Amino acid sequence: MKILYLCHRIPYPPNKGDKIRSYNEVKYLASRHDLDLICLADDPEDLKYKTDLEKICRRVEVFPLNKLKAKIKGLLSMLSGGSISTGYFYKRAMQKVFNRWLADEDYDAIICFSSTMAEYIFRSRCLTVHTGILQQPQLIMDYCDVDSDKWFQYADDAAVPLSFLYRLEQKRLAAYEVRIQQAFDQTVMISGNEAELFRKLCPAAHNLSVVANGVDTDFFQPRLISKEGDSVNLVFTGAMDYHANVDAVVWFGEKIWPVLKKRFANLNFYIVGSKPAKVVRDLAYGDGITVTGFVDDIRDYYAIADVCVVPLRLARGVQNKVLEAMAMGKAVVTTTRANAGILADEGKHLLIADTADDFIDKIESLLKDRGRADQLAMAAREFVMTRYDWKSNMEKLEQLIQRV
């Protein structure tokens, strides 16, 4: 098959949630089909990775995205009655290349990764619309998770006037998602929970499938590493300029960490991830807290963790940081929301805590009972190896495309 793949963020390096999924989709499909990739890069440093993707794909075009200009375009889109998100990720130069490639090739399928990429479909003069349905090539939308619901969560967490703005974006993006479902041949979600949420948004959805994420369990596997003295370590990983991650570690650092540190004098908390926001960097002034910034190999920090903490209060979809920690054979304490897309059994594969007191109690229980922590860790890795294998999940995606 000939496949054209549109992505809102360059799928390399696979160092954050959405990029991990898009990279594995691109890598698998490009190894078995002719795949052309068009994507955006919101970090100038990522432009250099085009050469890495050219080794995988037949053709690659990467367009730099200036965040300030994109925000202005997003606001203009909102003022004209549209969605902030679609305006933010739309570039005319990218539309021109998309149209040209469509004119040059007879693609069997177009895959859009994230709802905002549908705008390039709707604005293309190379695709015909008949009775509201877009015709060949076949169109597949991989939402991952329901984007509009993220804005609903942001609204609940924000003060006026941002809460009003976020709710307006949620409403408009939800309507846009319904429009996509009506026009595309297939809709893909990352988990059963996300699929059910989408069905509530769009009860008429009939072309809805679930393709889960995966973990490279050969790469993320238990490893022995020496620790300094009698230190005990908690570890959080993630892109530290992402709002949900920032909210999580600030809440943990302010409400949970001081109590735990009083009870365990040798306890350390490592916040591992690139581009930490100022409020995250400020946590490093606390006793025992280390903010690493970018690291070459995140496995080194998983390896020294006695417990991996994922205190996400704003979460959608499948949290790769949870899966990676479980694959590394680590005991995990996380929230109901962060586990919603994973569906691990509480008390068997990980522990769930949704309040500061719960986090304190459950982390303390694991630190005091190493046998319990080891038992949880072993079950966690077995769960991931059974349920979250990239190859089998990408085979489901390929079969879906061929069936369409």
C-alpha positions in Angstrom: 0.0 0.0 0.0 0.9 3.6 -0.4 0.3 5.6 2.8 0.5 9.3 3.5 1.0 10.0 7.2 0.2 13.5 8.7 1.5 14.2 12.2 1.2 17.4 14.4 4.6 16.8 16.0 7.7 15.2 14.4 7.7 11.5 15.5 11.4 11.5 16.4 13.0 11.1 18.9 10.3 9.0 20.6 10.9 10.8 24.0 7.3 11.8 25.0 3.9 10.2 24.9 2.5 11.1 21.5 5.8 10.8 19.8 6.4 7.3 21.1 3.1 6.2 19.6 3.5 8.0 16.2 7.1 6.8 15.9 6.1 3.2 16.4 3.3 3.5 13.9 5.5 5.1 11.3 8.4 2.7 11.8 6.1 -0.4 11.6 4.1 0.7 8.6 7.1 2.1 6.7 8.8 -1.3 7.0 6.0 -3.0 5.2 4.5 -0.3 2.9 5.5 2.9 1.0 5.0 5.6 3.6 5.4 9.3 3.1 5.5 11.5 6.1 4.5 15.2 6.5 4.8 16.7 10.0 5.4 19.8 12.1 8.3 20.4 14.6 7.6 22.8 17.5 11.2 22.6 18.7 13.9 23.9 16.3 16.2 21.3 17.7 14.0 18.6 16.3 14.5 19.6 12.7 17.8 17.8 12.6 15.9 14.5 13.1 14.5 14.6 9.6 17.5 12.6 8.4 16.7 9.8 10.9 13.1 9.6 9.6 14.3 9.6 6.0 16.1 6.3 6.7 12.7 4.8 7.5 10.2 6.6 5.2 10.1 7.0 1.5 9.6 10.8 1.6 9.7 13.2 4.6 8.8 16.9 4.9 9.1 18.6 8.3 7.8 22.2 8.8 9.0 24.3 11.7 6.2 25.6 14.0 6.9 28.9 15.7 5.0 28.7 19.0 4.3 32.4 19.4 2.9 32.7 15.8 1.0 29.5 16.3 -0.7 30.9 19.4 -1.7 34.0 17.6 -3.2 31.9 14.7 -5.0 29.8 17.3 -6.6 32.9 18.9 -7.6 34.2 15.5 -9.2 30.9 14.7 -11.2 31.1 17.9 -12.3 34.7 17.2 -13.5 33.6 13.7 -15.6 30.8 15.3 -13.2 28.0 15.0 -11.0 26.0 17.3 -7.7 27.2 18.9 -6.1 23.9 18.2 -6.8 23.7 14.5 -5.5 27.2 14.0 -2.4 26.5 16.1 -1.3 23.6 14.0 -2.3 24.8 10.5 0.4 26.0 8.1 -0.2 27.0 4.5 3.2 25.7 3.4 2.4 22.3 4.8 -1.0 22.3 3.0 0.8 23.0 -0.4 3.1 20.1 0.0 0.2 17.9 1.1 -1.8 18.9 -2.0 1.2 18.4 -4.3 1.9 14.9 -3.0 -1.8 14.0 -3.3 -1.6 15.1 -7.0 1.6 13.1 -7.6 0.6 9.8 -6.0 -2.4 7.5 -5.8 -2.4 6.9 -2.1 -4.4 4.0 -0.7 -4.7 5.6 2.7 -4.1 8.8 4.6 -3.5 8.5 8.3 -3.9 11.6 10.5 -2.3 11.5 13.8 -4.4 13.8 16.2 -7.6 15.6 15.3 -5.9 18.9 14.2 -4.4 17.1 11.2 -7.9 16.7 9.7 -7.8 20.4 8.8 -5.4 19.6 5.9 -8.0 17.1 4.6 -10.9 19.5 4.8 -8.9 22.3 3.1 -7.5 20.2 0.3 -8.7 20.8 -3.2 -7.3 17.4 -4.2 -9.9 15.5 -2.3 -13.5 15.5 -3.4 -16.5 15.6 -1.1 -19.7 13.8 -2.1 -22.8 14.0 0.2 -20.5 15.0 3.1 -18.3 11.9 2.7 -14.7 12.2 1.6 -13.8 9.7 -1.1 -10.6 7.9 -1.9 -8.0 7.6 -0.6 -9.3 6.0 2.6 -9.0 8.2 5.7 -8.0 7.0 9.1 -7.9 9.3 12.2 -5.8 8.2 15.1 -7.0 10.5 17.9 -5.0 8.6 20.6 -7.4 10.1 23.2 -10.3 12.5 23.1 -8.6 15.9 22.8 -11.7 17.9 23.6 -11.9 16.3 27.0 -8.4 17.5 27.9 -9.7 21.1 27.6 -12.6 20.2 29.9 -10.1 19.0 32.5 -8.0 22.2 32.0 -11.1 24.3 32.5 -11.9 22.6 35.8 -8.3 23.3 37.0 -8.1 27.0 35.8 -9.5 30.3 37.0 -11.5 32.9 35.1 -11.0 34.0 32.3 -8.9 30.9 31.3 -11.6 28.5 32.4 -14.1 30.2 30.1 -11.6 30.1 27.2 -10.9 26.4 27.8 -14.6 25.5 28.0 -15.2 27.3 24.7 -12.3 25.4 23.1 -13.7 22.1 24.5 -17.1 22.7 23.0 -15.7 23.7 19.5 -13.2 20.9 19.4 -15.8 18.4 20.4 -18.0 19.5 17.5 -14.9 19.3 15.2 -14.3 15.7 16.4 -17.8 14.8 15.5 -17.3 16.3 12.0 -14.1 14.2 11.6 -15.9 11.0 12.6 -18.6 11.6 10.0 -16.1 12.3 7.2 -13.4 9.7 7.9 -13.5 6.0 7.2 -12.1 4.8 10.5 -11.5 6.3 13.9 -8.8 4.9 16.2 -8.5 5.4 20.0 -5.8 4.4 22.3 -7.9 2.5 24.9 -11.4 1.2 25.5 -12.1 4.0 28.0 -11.3 6.6 25.4 -13.5 4.8 22.9 -16.4 4.8 25.4 -15.8 8.5 26.1 -15.9 9.2 22.3 -19.2 7.3 21.9 -20.8 9.6 24.5 -19.6 12.5 22.4 -20.7 11.0 19.2 -23.3 8.2 19.7 -23.6 7.6 16.0 -19.9 6.5 15.8 -19.9 3.2 14.0 -16.3 3.1 12.6 -14.5 3.2 16.0 -11.6 0.9 16.8 -9.0 0.6 19.7 -5.3 0.2 19.0 -3.4 0.2 22.3 0.1 1.6 22.9 3.1 -0.7 23.5 6.4 -0.9 25.3 9.7 -2.1 24.1 10.2 -4.6 26.9 13.6 -5.6 25.6 14.8 -1.9 25.9 12.8 -1.3 29.1 13.7 -4.2 31.3 14.9 -4.7 34.9 18.5 -3.9 35.5 20.8 -3.8 38.5 22.6 -0.6 39.3 24.5 0.4 42.4 23.0 3.2 44.6 24.8 5.6 46.8 24.9 4.4 50.5 21.5 3.7 52.0 19.6 6.2 49.8 15.9 5.6 49.0 14.6 7.1 45.7 11.3 8.2 44.3 11.3 8.9 40.5 9.0 10.8 38.2 9.6 11.0 34.5 8.1 13.1 31.7 8.5 16.2 29.5 8.7 18.9 32.2 7.2 21.7 30.1 3.9 19.8 29.7 1.2 21.3 31.9 -0.1 18.0 33.3 3.4 16.9 34.3 4.2 20.3 35.8 0.9 20.2 37.8 1.7 16.7 39.1 5.2 17.3 40.4 4.4 20.7 41.9 1.5 19.2 43.8 3.6 16.3 44.9 6.5 18.6 45.9 4.3 20.9 47.9 1.8 18.5 49.5 3.3 15.1 49.7 7.1 15.4 49.7 7.6 17.4 52.9 5.7 14.7 55.0 7.6 11.8 53.4 11.0 13.5 53.9 10.3 13.9 57.6 9.6 10.2 57.9 12.5 9.0 55.7 15.6 11.1 56.1 17.5 9.3 53.4 14.7 9.8 50.8 15.4 11.5 47.4 12.9 12.6 44.8 14.2 12.7 41.1 12.2 14.7 38.6 13.5 13.5 35.3 12.7 15.1 31.9 13.6 17.8 29.4 12.8 21.5 29.6 11.6 21.8 33.2 9.4 24.9 33.8 10.6 27.4 36.3 8.1 26.2 39.0 9.6 22.8 38.5 13.2 24.0 38.7 12.3 25.9 41.9 11.4 22.5 43.5 15.1 21.6 43.4 15.7 24.0 46.3 13.8 21.6 48.5 15.7 19.1 50.6 16.4 15.9 48.6 14.7 17.0 45.4 16.7 16.8 42.1 15.5 18.2 38.8 17.6 16.6 36.1 16.5 18.3 32.9 17.3 16.2 29.8 19.0 12.9 30.3 20.7 10.6 27.8 19.2 7.4 29.1 16.0 7.6 31.2 16.5 3.9 32.2 19.3 4.9 34.5 16.8 6.7 36.7 14.1 4.0 36.5 16.8 1.6 37.6 17.6 3.5 40.9 14.0 4.0 41.8 12.6 2.2 44.8 9.2 3.5 43.8 8.0 5.3 40.7 5.4 8.0 41.4 3.0 9.3 38.8 0.7 11.8 40.6 -1.1 13.0 37.5 -4.3 14.8 38.3 -4.8 15.8 34.6 -4.5 12.8 32.4 -6.0 11.2 29.3 -5.2 8.1 27.4 -2.4 5.7 28.1 0.5 7.0 30.2 3.7 5.7 28.8 5.7 6.7 31.9 3.5 4.2 33.9 4.1 1.4 31.3 7.9 2.1 31.1 8.2 2.0 34.9 6.2 -1.3 35.1 8.3 -2.8 32.2 11.5 -1.9 34.2 10.1 -4.0 37.1 9.3 -1.1 39.4 6.6 -0.6 42.0 4.3 2.3 40.8 2.0 4.5 42.8 -0.3 6.6 40.5 -3.8 8.1 40.2 -7.0 6.7 39.0 -6.9 9.0 36.0 -3.4 7.9 35.0 -4.4 4.2 35.2 -7.7 4.7 33.4 -6.2 3.9 29.9 -4.0 1.1 31.2 -6.5 -0.8 33.3 -3.9 -2.4 35.6 -5.3 -4.1 38.7 -4.9 -1.9 41.8 -3.1 -3.8 44.5 -1.8 -6.4 42.0 0.1 -4.5 39.3 0.3 -1.0 40.9 -1.1 1.1 43.7 -3.7 3.9 43.3 -3.8 7.1 45.2 -5.9 10.2 44.5 -5.2 12.4 47.5 -2.0 13.6 49.2 -2.7 11.4 52.3 -3.2 8.3 50.1 0.0 8.9 48.3 1.9 9.3 51.5 0.4 6.2 53.0 0.9 3.9 50.0 4.5 5.1 49.3 5.3 4.6 52.9 3.9 1.1 52.9 6.1 0.1 49.9 9.2 1.7 51.4 8.7 -0.2 54.7 7.8 -3.5 53.0 10.4 -4.3 50.3 8.9 -7.7 49.7 5.5 -6.2 48.9 7.2 -3.7 46.5 9.1 -6.5 44.7 6.0 -8.6 44.4 4.1 -5.6 42.8 7.1 -4.9 40.5 7.2 -8.5 39.2 3.5 -8.6 38.5 3.8 -5.2 36.8 6.3 -6.3 34.2 4.4 -9.5 33.5 1.3 -7.4 32.9 3.0 -5.1 30.4 4.7 -7.9 28.5 1.3 -9.6 28.1 -0.9 -6.6 27.2 1.4 -4.0 25.7 3.4 -5.4 22.9 4.1 -3.0 20.1 4.3 -5.5 17.3 1.0 -7.1 18.0 -0.7 -3.8 18.4 0.7 -2.4 15.2 -0.5 -5.5 13.4 -4.0 -4.5 14.5 -3.5 -1.1 13.0 -2.2 -2.5 9.7 -5.1 -5.0 9.5 -7.5 -2.1 10.2 -6.1 -0.1 7.3 -6.2 -3.1 4.9 -9.8 -3.9 5.9 -10.9 -0.3 5.2 
